[in-house]
Amino acid sequence: MMAKNSSRVALIGGITGGVGSSLAEKFVEEGWQVAGYGRSEERLRSFVEESPDASVYQADATDSAQVDAVVEKLLEKTGRIDAYVHCVGSILLKPAHSCSDEDFDQTINLNLRSAFFGLRAAVRPMLKGDGGAITLVSSVASLAGLPNHEAIGAAKGGINGLVRSAASTYANKGIRVNAVAPGMVETGMAKPLLGSEQAKRLSASMHPLGRAGLPGDVSSALFFLSQPENSWITGQIWSVDGGMGHVRQRVKA
């Protein structure tokens, strides 16, 4: 029996990361054809061993030619892309005065430039087809003033502007563009920041709901925004952050 969504195709940038792999699992469970790309050949091999139903490609998300090549290869195989989700990024916690030029450039490249390249590559076939959904990953740091987040806040703030402008540009073509803005999420990327019990307690205390996020918390929102059934949502930056960005905590007496 054919899966109900077997004709739908999802492409995930950063498919081997904590959020990307969780999202791939959700798409596969719903019967989508799933593909993704990542930079590490070793991690791609490990991913395929655990998720043989997904197609993977090795590509550097900060190299536009490589990203374009992934999309071309996928189109040769499937003929369409219905959803693109960009789960590539980094975390840099340094005040501006301690950031080197290299720190800043790398943060912009991994977060903002890679998102632009992914969106641009995915939107082209969507313009020739029936539209689609593009969802990026922003950050609570782009919505709330957090200490030592200048570089990452700037990069993710750029993503928010990219989302809203692209949503306006492509709305009349049936292409929706949104983003999810997480707080701290327990992934491999965040492991250096959550390496001790004290660090975990501190992170939990910063989130009004009392814990850091899990990959599934973020991937559930990304999956929701990718669904054609939710076709009246575009230009949104959804906070999935345990209340960190918008909810004040009660002061203990």
Buried (B, 14 or more C-beta within 10 A) or exposed (E): EEEEBEBBBBBBBBBBBBBBBBBBBBBBEBBBBBBBBBBEEEBBEEBBEEBEBBBBBBBBBBBBEBBBBBBEBBBEEBEBBBBBBBBBBBBBBBEEEEBEEEBBEBBBBBBBBBBBBBBBBBBBBBEEBEBBBBBBBBBBBBBBEBEBBBBBBBBBBBBBEBBBEBBEEBBEBBBBBBBBBBBBBBBEBBEEBBEEEEBBEBBBEBBBBEBBBBBBBBBBBBBBBBBBEBEEBBBBBBBBBBBBBEEEEEEEE
